[in-house]
């Protein structure tokens, strides 16, 4: 395809503002897939994505569209992950485009996450076409939203398209706007190859499939290529575009978006952000912006049934084949036995991995409360990184501890500014900035420990702002904090997996809250269970779970049997997530209890 | 045909009550007297069709149980119609020469129980039952304390319960069972002790004692939700339980199942058959059947039942195909309810596998927790295991 007829674009939107529906409509309208195929292919992504209404893996699809000028255009849609955990992936997807559709809900307006992605798109010099979606809603107010876009982002909304993906209004206009406003790609097909990898996944037959944007040069089947960051050399076995299934065309030209495969076995050889070039006549420089994967959040994953350890290991290895951002290493807990300390991009990433392990690999898991990475400076002058609270060195060996801080951006209606500030202060945040996006909406930024963000910050924001708050954050720096480790003892025995690191000033209250939450969570058993929180050897809080006095179904006759069996099954199901810690049966939620206290 | 290889039971459901007790979630209805006649004719037809067919295949049943609801609430002539049909199909089928059912029942070959509400018993009815072959009565006494009985929504008094027992004796019944409850609103351990004492003074052959369970959809459940039910605390209920399991055995009532106590040889054979994996045929609305690895359930709706039988439509639906796995589980947790426990040989006979192989882990774990003990022939709950039965039952789910 001639460069001038190619358009590469992505869609930026907040969760629920209709990104996927618009994408589906564009695919449908251009006849890329029949509606029956739509059902089978487009919608048949990971169940999790559909349930959560978010995109986890990028989806790429090429659309053929006959423009108003009668020419046929190749539109490459790169559907980006829609979550703060995947910011870097989003940035690489955006770097593969010349333009973006900014989809904003006609009733909700601009949200923090949208804004963050728009800024990112602007950084990449993308041409942005605003799309005001859901104009069919009774509460839609497109003019207000346009104004907001102009005020908040400084974007001209003169070319904005009013649409309703639900009813199909505006879809053709969107396609025309893409052709008209988004620039064609540049690049020189005679130069040494530079292709940007913006996603990858593992295919059982073809090996790793890299999603790429050819910036310079051209890819053909049989070429010997090289990953510039990892140094991996491979021969192209398959190359082509997404429809959204793989269509092998034998080549990808400059400016195009598509895939490359070369019998690569390890997804870690195919890093998002890396540049592919010729093995023998490489480009002088890689494309800018590559960065390694840095997990932000760690947690322990343990099989409930210790016999499942090897299965969990296999499952994690298989997941890693498709997810270069997932890291893990073996770990042992006195309470939980053998498991893994796993690193994730963020809480959603963690949730998704955990849920997939349970669903796809039928594993029953105990997840410990997530932790950030602390930099612990010891009195002997060394520094250790601690991602597991139970591994914090003894207090006497610690000179000081640094913890990661983020820049958190919150957007709320102005009525809730007070609430946001109160929560943020309470979360040890330092106020940085406040901007009015319009007369009603405010953007507030705080410098705040990441640890506090993963401890229910967003939940509290949402409940204090009746769901109006939106949040985005990025890692800022490491700063010294007065931190201590709070241990929990069940039945007199310390449970390492329940240890948590908290700010010294809050240790006592956190300890009390944690203990009383655990009392709610741990079910009555045949004996009384004391629960204690301690700092070092000093007990700071104590509660008892009373003994269960008796537990037996009084009646079970002919008509009851099926029902009673189901009752027992339910009871057993409940216990499946219990782990015997010493003689105490501890439910899975107990290990996350620290996140549930307020 | 008396010594059958596979004894089976019949359960017949009478879904009528004078009034609904506050704790009851059984399929029984008050104020539906007008349906009684139609219901009994439908029931008789089901007995004649389904019951007769079963007898043809499997011989006559080893036990018959008419429960409810309140069977004794049926007017005399309807009860007679029902009992006559039961006798004809289930007792006399093997004796075409017309040997009298009563003799057969008296010989103890068939255990034939009918449930009665102490408030709905009279001599005429008891005589009818005797004549038609009923040889065991089960009275829902629940308590002897009138204030408590009113709290429960019972229609009878403590005195009426005693009177019914005496009447039953006079009518010639030598096998009487009585139900008692504990853990009732505002009940103390002493209250319960009085009930137990009054109970043993009546000297029934069999006593069932149930701790109150709040079931969804009952009046008590609602009251509890609204904070209006003053139930004794867990410690008190536990003390009642401890009292119960000491008291009755000391008075000659052996505990043979979690909630069942009997004088020697007077265990309920019908109930035991549920716990020993025997087959049973349920007749009447909401009755359940267990036949050849399948559980069935008759429609709960009285009118639908009557209509269905009249139109010759099926009123029975398959509740569940009992898989091998479910069968093993049920086999075990039902048998564990009895003090005898699971008979290893019976398990091996039924499944062709050894109990101790299939459940090696569960057995070891429960033994360690002192909930279970093992003998040469059986695996059974310890007294502690009886108290925490649900934990043990659950461990036998595969």
Boltz contact constraints between the chains, C-beta under 6 A:
constraints:
  - contact:
      token1: [A, 549]
      token2: [B, 234]
      max_distance: 6.0
  - contact:
      token1: [A, 549]
      token2: [B, 238]
      max_distance: 6.0
  - contact:
      token1: [A, 550]
      token2: [B, 238]
      max_distance: 6.0
  - contact:
      token1: [A, 550]
      token2: [B, 241]
      max_distance: 6.0
  - contact:
      token1: [A, 550]
      token2: [B, 387]
      max_distance: 6.0
  - contact:
      token1: [A, 551]
      token2: [B, 388]
      max_distance: 6.0
  - contact:
      token1: [A, 551]
      token2: [B, 390]
      max_distance: 6.0
  - contact:
      token1: [A, 552]
      token2: [B, 258]
      max_distance: 6.0
  - contact:
      token1: [A, 552]
      token2: [B, 389]
      max_distance: 6.0
  - contact:
      token1: [A, 552]
      token2: [B, 390]
      max_distance: 6.0
  - contact:
      token1: [A, 554]
      token2: [B, 210]
      max_distance: 6.0
  - contact:
      token1: [A, 554]
      token2: [B, 211]
      max_distance: 6.0
  - contact:
      token1: [A, 554]
      token2: [B, 213]
      max_distance: 6.0
  - contact:
      token1: [A, 554]
      token2: [B, 259]
      max_distance: 6.0
  - contact:
      token1: [A, 555]
      token2: [B, 210]
      max_distance: 6.0
  - contact:
      token1: [A, 557]
      token2: [B, 274]
      max_distance: 6.0
  - contact:
      token1: [A, 558]
      token2: [B, 11]
      max_distance: 6.0
  - contact:
      token1: [A, 558]
      token2: [B, 274]
      max_distance: 6.0
  - contact:
      token1: [A, 558]
      token2: [B, 280]
      max_distance: 6.0
  - contact:
      token1: [A, 558]
      token2: [B, 288]
      max_distance: 6.0
  - contact:
      token1: [A, 559]
      token2: [B, 288]
      max_distance: 6.0
  - contact:
      token1: [A, 561]
      token2: [B, 330]
      max_distance: 6.0
  - contact:
      token1: [A, 562]
      token2: [B, 295]
      max_distance: 6.0
  - contact:
      token1: [A, 562]
      token2: [B, 319]
      max_distance: 6.0
  - contact:
      token1: [A, 562]
      token2: [B, 320]
      max_distance: 6.0
  - contact:
      token1: [A, 565]
      token2: [B, 330]
      max_distance: 6.0
  - contact:
      token1: [A, 568]
      token2: [B, 393]
      max_distance: 6.0
  - contact:
      token1: [A, 568]
      token2: [B, 394]
      max_distance: 6.0
  - contact:
      token1: [A, 568]
      token2: [B, 397]
      max_distance: 6.0
  - contact:
      token1: [A, 571]
      token2: [B, 394]
      max_distance: 6.0
  - contact:
      token1: [A, 572]
      token2: [B, 394]
      max_distance: 6.0
  - contact:
      token1: [A, 572]
      token2: [B, 397]
      max_distance: 6.0
